[in-house]
Amino acid sequence: MFTVLNVIGPVFLLVAFGYMSVRLRLYPEAGIGGLISFVNNFATPCLLFQAMLSVDFAKTFNAQYLLSFYVGALVCFALSYVIARVFFKRRPGESASVGFSSFYTNTVLLGLPIIQRAYGDDALPLLYAIIGFHAPLLMSFGTIVMELARRDGEGLATAIPKALFRVVRNPLLIGIALGISLNLSGFELPVLLDDVTKMMSRAVLPAALFGLGGALVQYKLRDSWGQAFVASMFKLVLHPIIALTLSHYVFELQWELVRVAVLTAAVPAGLNVYIVASLYNRAVDVAANTVLQSTVLGVFSISAWLLILEALAPIP
């Protein structure tokens, strides 16, 4: 429990610092939009670019292992989308944002330290396999659905080309595509560009977390806590249940694969949930609330999943 608290604590404190800075007028509320724009359009694309450069797709690819994680993610997206539309009467674009909130995992900021502390350095290559496909697959899927959902009554024949055009111009996906292309090409990135993109990458976490906290000042989170709670439960409970069912009981994978797939699925919602919602200005309140709720509740859910996995582990 305390290990998880040590990992999550700084994240929550940075968000609280941003919130209090704006609430006490130590930082101008008008400046939060510019800070978030910097994170969305410049720093995060550099982070995703650098992440894609170092992934060895050939060595880490295991179809059944990846399916166990990603089928669960997509199921959570679909259910959250339907619930947001039917029960909470959200518009299509807002429902897509809520769906994104329930299926995008904080694989780097929380996943890496949690997996490393739980299962050691030997488990990290298995996590890298998920990370390698995480941003390209889920970011692309969520962005395309978001673009189609906000087509404003246009026919699909008109909306799809427009959506695809906006997708290819998305700075987050541009960063992913450039990183994968350079990775697969075998060319080395010039040292100057490598250093610049790494420096920009290091700005993402503090700037985004501070910006998230500052943005919370303008939202009444009590108005969206129910929707965020549903998304958080899908992320923290349903996703790992599906990952466990598929990896252990359906595919009967090695336990080393099962525990990493399940524990990674149990990690709280990633910061890109808020970044994407703010980029499209769709259900930002729910996205921000989900990041906060799932991060706090993740202290207890991750501890519970560690105990469950320990109990299910085969006897040597």
Secondary structure, DSSP 8 states (H G I E B T S, - for coil): -HHHHHHHHHHHHHHHHHHHHHHTTSS-THHHHHHHHHIIIIIHHHHHHHHHHT--HHHH--HHHHHHHHHHHHHHHHHHHHHHHHTS---HHHHHHHHHHHH-B-IIIIIHHHHHHHH-GGGHHHHHHHHHHHIIIIIHHHHHHHHHHTSTT--HHHHHHHHHHHHHT-HHHHHHHHHHHHHHH-----HHHHHHHHHHHTTHHHHHHHHHHHHGGGS-GGGTHHHHHHHHHIIIIIHHHHHHIIIIIIS---HHHHHHHHHHHTS-B-THHHHHHHHHTSSHHHHHHHHHHHHHHHHHHHHHHHHHHHHHS---
